[in-house]
Structures are given as C-alpha cells and as structure tokens.
Amino acid sequence: MLFRRRSAGLRRPLAATASAALAVLAAALPLSAPAAAADPAPAADTTVTVNAAAGLGTVGQAALGANTAIWDSHMNDPQVASLYRDAGIGALRYPGGSYADIYHWIDNSAPGGYVAPGTGFDAFMGTVQATGAQPILIANYGSGTAQEAADWVRYANVTKGYGAKYWEIGNEIYGNGVYGSGWENDTHADKTPDQYAREVKAYAAAMKAVDPTVKIGAVLTMPGNWPDGIVAGGDSGDWNHTVLAAVAHDVDFVSVHWYPNAGGGDGALAAVRQLPGELREVRNLLDRYAGADSAKIGIAMTEVNSESGNGALTSRPNGLFAAEAMSTALENGVFTVDWWDTHNGVGPITTVGDETDYGDMGMLSSGACNGSVCEPAVNTPFAPYYGIKALGALSDPGDTMVASAASGPEVSSHAVLRADGDLSVLLLNKNATAARTVDLRYLGFTAGAAAPAVQRWAPGDTGLVDATGTATATSATLAPYSLTVLTVHPAAGTDSATVGAPGTPRTTAVDAATATLSWPAATGAVDRYEVYEQLGTTVQLLGSSTGTSATLYNLPPGSRHTINVLARDQAGHLSRPSVPLTFTTGTPATSTCTVSYQVTSGWGNGFVADVVVNNLGPADLNGWTVDFDWPSTGQSVSSWWNADITSTGQHVRVTNGQYNAHLAPNGGSSAEFGFVGANNGANPSPTVFRLNGTVCRTVS
C-alpha cells in the first residue's frame, strides 16, 4: 500500500486406469429433501442452494488473517489478542506493509519511519502465541539483504523456536518506481522485475539453508489491477511473467494484494464478483510457469480492504465487504487472506447511513481524533471486525467449504460442511434498506427439523449476537445490510460415510478431448471413486473408478472444468468431496488451422492484442471468419485494424479485411489482425478460436 500521513504510522497509499474403461456419465447428485418448516411461511424472494458434494477446499489454520504494524503502539495490547481469538484470526502479518522494506529486525528500527515502543519482533510473537496464530513475516527487500533475512530465520526458528513458517520477500516491490509510481523503498540500483527475481532466488536459498521447512513467497501484481500487464521500458515482459518465469520453482507461495477502489459500499460489494477470475489468472500463471510444481505453490492475499485510501471504511458496508471478499478469496484457492489493518488511524469523517465513518482502514479503533471528532475508545471493533468474526463463526480449520448460490443479486451465501457433520451457511443481505426472505435448499445433505443455531450482525445488534430461534433450517429473514450464520444439523438417523475424502486430485495428461486424473486414496474400505464436475451448485458425474485414477472422455476443446473426487463406501454412502481441481482442455493437435493470440501490452484495465491465423488445410480460403468467446464478462474489444470485428455479449466474430482475405493452403500464407481491448477485472486469453467454423490449434 501507499504511504499516508497519520499521527503515529502509515497506511499502505475418463477410462479408468484401474480395471475397465470409463463411460462418461451425466447424472446429477440427488437433491436431499430439506426439513419441513413447523409453520407455513410467506413465499421467499430469494432461494439459496447449498451443495455439500461440491467442495471448494479446506479451511486452513491461517485462513483468516490481519496485518499488524510496528508504528502501532496498541499492536500488542492484551485485549487485541483476545479480540483476534474471538474472531478466529489465525494469521498475523508483520512488520506492516511498506514499512517492511525499511525495517531491520535485529534492532527494531525503520530508518525514515516511526517505530512505536514495544513493537519489536519478540513482543509481536508474544501476541501471535497468545492468539494461537501463525506469523506471516515480510523480509526486508528494499534496504535489506538475503543474509539479514537468513539471520532473522535463524533467530526466529533456531534460537527462539517460534516455528515461523511463512516469509514474503518484500512488500509491494512493483511500486518502487519502475512503473512510474514509487511508494515502496528499494535501494537496488536495478529496480526491474528481473532483479527482484534474482534476489528472490538468493533470499530463498539463504533462508532455506538455515531452515529448510520455511515457505518463501514472491510478490505479484493482482491480475486486472494496475500495474498488471505493463511492460516497463527495456523490459521483456510485465512484472508477473518476468518474476514467475525465473522463480516458479524456487518459491512456495505468491502474494497478491486487493483493493478494488470501487467507491466503497455497494460498489465494493459488487466488485467482489471480479475476484474469482483474478485469482484464477494467478493460478493460470503458476500452471504456466511451474508446471507440475504449481499444485505445491499457494496463493496468499496478504492485504485486502475496499479502498486503498480514503473511503467508507469503518461503517457497516465495509463489514459486509470484509465477509464477502475474504470468504470469496478462500473459496477460490487463497490459503490466507489478511485484512489491512488492525489499527490504522483516523481519516476523513463522513456519515454512512446513520453512522459515523472514521475513514480508518483498521478493524479496531486507534482512539485518534480528526479535529473535534474522535474515534471510540482504543480497540473498539469497527464493522470489518464483525465481518471477519462472522467468518470465524462460519467455520473452523479443517472444515470443508462447499458451493452455494443465491437466486437474486441482493443476497449472497457461503457454506461449509463442518467436521461434526453440521452444515453452516453465511447469508449476506446487501440491500441497505430492505429485508430479504430466503428459502434454503440442500443438495447432498439432509437437514434435520431442529432449529439451527443462528448468529447475526444486523443494524441495532451490539456485535455478532446469538439469534437462535429467528430462522429454521429452510427459511430465514435477513435484515438490511446484515450477516447471518445458520448452523444446520443433519436429520436424525442420517448415515455418514465410513470412508474419508480422497486426496487432492491432479491431472497427469490433458489433450483436446480427454483428461487423465489421479488422486491419493481415501481412508477406509472404498467401493469406488466418483468424479463429479461442478456446474454452479449442481454437479454431474463424469466417471467412476475402482482405482485411484480415471480418464474423462468427450470433453469439448478449450473448456474449463472444476471437479471433485468422492469415495463411496460399501454401504453406498458418499464421502466428503476432495479439494477441487480445475483444468482446461487443449485444442486439436491435428487441426487444419492455427491461431496465435498474443497480448503485446497492457495497462491494468486495457490491452493490445495481436492475432495471426494460418490455414493448414489443402484448399484455398478466399474470405474467412474467426470466432472466439471472452472467458470473462469484463472483457471487450474497443478498436481494431486489418479486420472487421463485431461482438454480441462475450462472443466475438472477426471478418477478414480488404487485403488479407486470401489464406493459401498448407500454411502458405497467414493473416494478421489486432485490436485494443478493455478489461474490468481479469484478462485471460480466449481458449478456442474457430476459422470458418473449424476449431484451430492455439499456438504460442
């Protein structure tokens, strides 16, 4: 984040490979009948569907996190550790955003910045231990050395035995001026991504020589957010491609930050829909550069808030944003998502609804004043704290996140299958003035008739309160701008599977029409394994196997699939779903045409693309069309050359220009065209191009 003035610190500005071939099946899991409500209820305006068989991953120990900062004199207040524990926060990041690149751990100094008393590393670790959390430490890249970082690892894990696992190399180093804006301290003469990559390798080698178990993280830009896609003068590629091409096999995780800066409130809540695509692009980059090692590399979102500057930050809308953004990040492959900040300092005073907003990016009050307006007492929770606390109430480490969706845009939902068999559902009403009624439906889970436990944060509530008795397992009324967590119990007599969830699946081979998968065996006596594809909140069976591998057949070329593997025991009960696997099929190797699609430059929300088409068939083509579809709803074509382009929704049709209509046979000539595009969010490349209706082979 950028530096910002404050009183005592700163803000951041399938054939089975077992015995028999698999036939591809298409059979949805049955809908489990929900428990009947005791009394008839009015028709709901929203339906929420939860599918306990569509797994989105496992909640980790470090899932919910918060940033801490050495300029925060209240960082280690005993009350803070208690508040962290109550909210389920399991990760604490230190020493504080951009301060990391001026910070020297050995003497707790930050030349050019303010360091509050009592904020040294050992004091911080006292709070970590009192919280029961995991530290996420930022090694000083800007003015430090690999040796200094290795010495810190030695002190932390050898001398003191803290077991500090996660270590980022620098903060937002792409903000060192290489792209024009320079808020991040970087004393290296060479400020290019190439230099950062070289140093990451050196840091990783030195730190792992001290403790081979530490996890090293490299800093990336968030796809679709400045400066993603920008190529600085003299560089051969943008930040992400340059860094990952060099370090993909040297790091254990990558770190991104996300501030949608959409005007706060409803704009910030709406911006969350961009997040899955942006995180998918991070994983695509890891797949591209790390190959088989990609599955071993985690994604950390080590800073998130709705705004990176002034805005509506302490009031109710930002509490909803915290819950929505952090849960969405976890459901889309992030292993830790860390709120910026714990305490940050008062900003411009505004009124949001009927409450004062202190313009403070912290989740807890720092007790500061802006003129005659003062924040509440130090450590008073602001709205984002309650949003995070609702997520702590939703799940515990080890629970399985599962797919859920609402039928209307003003309600959103998130769900977990708990270790004890209960199902917890988080419901957000994003309407500021009107209540919403919800019908709940379940797939792969049979709800009991008992009243669910209910926790709620609604206008008038003093924090997250017990509201048991206000909802049933199948219906709830949501107050305006509220969060509600229902914990639903399974029906009496529901038999659970006697086998565990299969291990994380991986692809061993993928082509244009097939994908071969394998997975670690489930515990217990397994009758067979079943591979299910997620289709929103429904699933379809793609294949089954008596072994731990399968080949899926008849998949469309260039298509993306998210699957779970479930084990069925000998009594016919299905296990919990595995961690999901997402893969994309290729294009036909023997096609009679090829298309090369290259993004030649970008600037965060726009780009230039160059496309080359070749006819490999035996016949002349005198006149051609190329059709493709954008993977993201936020992508579009703005202007073009050497062709005519029309668009309908996400579908794009390109027709030859005046001088490139002829394509000679057997690759004898090519046609090239280009366009300027816009992207609101991620900018993934199209996966399938059709020349006069024929699916082409996509080439680099």
Disulfide bonds with the S-S distance in Angstrom:
Cys369-Cys374 1.84
Cys593-Cys696 2.05
